[in-house]
C-alpha cells in the first residue's frame, strides 16, 4: 500500500495557556498543503524500516512510523511489515511532516490489517505519537485547540491561491520556541478573523512564536518581509518555525521558494 503524507501550515497560532502537565494550550488553523513524502507499507516476514530522500535524524525506534506500528502491534497483535519512507518534507520545520508520516502509518495499518478503528480511535492513538498527529487522521482544514487534539469546523478555502514556502534550514527547538512566550487569550477568536476578508489577516492574525524567535533569528523575519515586498496577501512563520510561507493571488516570481498551487 502506498500513500503520500502531506505537510500543513498554521494560519495564525496563539499560545493561550500553560497546562498543569507542563504542556501548552494553543489556538490555530491547521491547513493541509500539497507538499508530500511517500510512504509504502507491505506485509513482510519481519519488521523492516527503510528510508530514502532527506536524511532522517535519530534512531529507527524513535521514528513515528515505527512508534505507530509498535502501538498497534502491542494492542492488536498485527503482523510484521516493511515500511519504506521517502522523505521530502523538511524536518523540524513547523510543517508537520513527521507527524503526517506517523498518522498515515496508523491509517494504512488500520486498512491493511482490517482493524476497523474509528476516526476517534485513530486520533486517540495518534495523540500518543505527538500533538500534531491527530490532525492528519482526517487531514482537512480545522480550527485546533487544546494541545492540538481538539478540532472544530473551519470554513477557510484557499483554492486558487499560490503558496510560496521557504525553509532556511534553521533548527528551532521546542524549548527555544516557548522560552519567551507569554500565554494570553487573543482579543478576537481565530474563527472571527478567518471568516473576515483575507486582506485583514496581515494586521489581525499572528503566530505568537514569532515574538520569541524573530529577535534571535532575524533572517527568518527577513523572509517574511521579503514575501510582503513581493506582494503576499498574508505571510507568516508556520508552527514553531523556521519555515515561512506567503499567500499570493498570482504565481509569484520567487526562485528561492517552493511554489505550491492550492
Residue pairs with C-beta under 8 A, 6 or more apart in sequence:
1 40
1 41
1 42
1 108
1 111
1 112
2 38
2 39
2 40
3 38
3 39
3 104
3 107
3 108
4 36
4 37
4 38
4 39
5 36
5 37
5 39
5 89
5 97
5 100
5 101
5 103
5 104
5 136
6 32
6 33
6 34
6 35
6 36
6 37
6 89
6 100
6 136
6 139
7 32
7 33
7 35
7 36
7 89
7 95
7 96
7 97
7 100
8 30
8 31
8 32
8 33
8 95
8 96
8 100
8 132
8 135
8 136
8 238
9 30
9 31
9 33
9 95
9 163
9 165
9 236
9 238
9 245
10 28
10 29
10 30
10 31
10 94
10 207
10 236
10 238
10 239
11 28
11 29
11 31
11 156
11 194
11 201
11 205
11 234
11 236
12 27
12 28
12 29
12 190
12 193
12 194
12 201
12 205
12 206
12 207
12 236
13 26
13 27
13 28
13 206
13 207
13 208
13 209
13 239
14 26
14 27
14 28
14 184
14 185
14 186
14 190
14 206
14 208
15 24
15 25
15 26
15 178
15 181
15 183
15 184
15 208
15 209
16 24
16 25
16 26
16 27
16 145
16 183
16 184
16 185
16 186
17 24
17 25
17 183
17 185
18 24
18 25
18 183
19 25
19 147
23 131
23 147
24 147
24 178
24 181
24 183
25 145
25 146
25 147
25 183
26 144
26 145
26 146
26 147
26 148
27 143
27 144
27 145
27 186
27 190
28 143
28 144
28 190
29 141
29 142
29 143
29 144
29 154
29 156
29 190
29 194
30 96
30 132
30 135
30 141
30 142
30 144
31 141
31 156
31 158
32 136
32 139
32 140
32 141
33 95
33 163
33 165
33 260
33 262
34 260
34 261
34 262
35 88
35 89
35 95
35 165
35 258
35 260
36 88
36 89
37 53
37 85
37 86
37 87
37 88
37 89
37 97
37 100
37 101
38 85
38 86
38 88
39 65
39 83
39 84
39 85
39 86
39 101
39 104
39 105
39 108
40 82
40 83
40 84
41 81
41 82
41 83
41 84
41 105
41 108
41 109
41 112
42 81
42 82
43 79
43 80
43 81
43 82
43 112
44 80
44 81
44 82
45 80
46 80
47 66
47 69
47 80
47 81
47 82
48 80
48 81
48 82
48 83
49 60
49 63
49 65
49 66
49 82
49 83
49 84
49 85
50 82
50 83
50 84
50 85
51 84
51 85
51 86
51 87
52 84
52 85
52 86
52 87
53 85
53 86
53 87
53 88
54 87
54 88
54 89
54 90
54 91
55 87
56 63
56 85
56 87
56 91
57 91
60 66
61 67
63 85
63 101
64 98
64 99
64 101
64 102
64 105
64 129
64 130
64 133
65 83
65 85
65 101
65 102
65 105
66 83
67 102
67 129
68 102
68 103
68 105
68 106
68 109
68 125
68 126
68 129
69 78
69 81
69 83
69 105
69 109
71 125
71 128
71 129
72 78
72 106
72 109
72 110
72 113
72 115
72 125
76 113
76 115
78 109
78 112
78 113
78 115
79 113
81 109
81 112
83 105
85 101
87 97
88 97
89 95
89 97
89 100
90 97
90 167
90 169
90 243
91 97
91 98
92 171
92 172
93 167
93 238
93 239
93 241
93 242
93 243
94 172
94 237
94 238
94 239
94 240
94 241
94 242
94 243
95 167
95 238
95 239
95 243
96 132
96 135
96 136
96 239
98 130
99 129
99 130
99 132
99 133
99 135
99 136
100 136
100 139
102 126
102 129
102 130
102 133
102 136
103 122
103 126
103 129
103 133
103 134
103 135
103 136
103 137
103 139
104 136
106 122
106 125
106 126
106 129
106 137
107 122
107 137
109 115
110 116
110 117
110 122
117 125
119 137
119 138
122 137
123 134
123 137
123 149
124 134
126 133
126 134
126 136
126 137
127 133
127 134
127 149
131 147
131 148
131 149
132 148
132 239
134 148
134 149
134 151
135 142
135 144
135 148
135 151
138 151
141 154
141 156
141 157
142 151
142 152
142 153
142 154
143 151
143 152
143 153
143 154
143 190
143 191
143 194
144 150
144 151
144 152
145 152
152 191
154 191
154 194
155 194
155 195
156 194
158 247
158 262
159 262
160 262
161 233
161 247
161 248
161 249
161 262
162 247
162 248
162 249
162 250
162 251
162 252
162 259
162 260
162 261
162 262
163 245
163 246
163 247
163 248
163 259
163 260
163 261
163 262
164 227
164 230
164 232
164 245
164 246
164 248
164 252
164 254
164 257
164 258
164 259
164 260
165 243
165 244
165 245
165 257
165 258
165 259
165 260
166 223
166 243
166 244
166 245
166 254
166 256
166 257
166 258
167 242
167 243
168 219
168 220
168 223
168 242
168 244
169 242
170 217
170 219
170 220
170 241
170 242
171 242
172 213
172 217
172 240
172 241
172 242
174 240
176 212
176 213
176 216
177 209
177 212
177 213
177 240
177 241
178 212
178 240
179 212
180 211
180 212
180 215
181 208
181 209
181 211
181 212
184 208
188 204
190 205
193 200
193 201
193 204
193 205
194 201
194 205
196 204
198 233
198 234
198 247
199 233
201 233
201 234
202 228
202 233
202 234
202 235
205 234
205 236
206 236
207 236
207 237
207 238
209 237
209 239
209 240
209 241
210 221
210 224
210 236
210 237
213 220
213 237
213 240
213 241
213 242
214 220
214 221
217 241
217 242
220 237
220 241
220 242
220 244
223 244
224 235
224 236
224 237
224 244
224 246
227 235
227 244
227 245
227 246
227 254
228 235
228 246
230 246
230 248
230 252
230 253
230 254
231 248
231 250
231 252
232 246
232 247
232 248
232 252
233 246
233 247
233 248
233 249
234 246
234 247
235 244
235 245
235 246
235 247
236 244
236 245
237 243
237 244
238 244
238 245
246 252
251 259
251 261
252 259
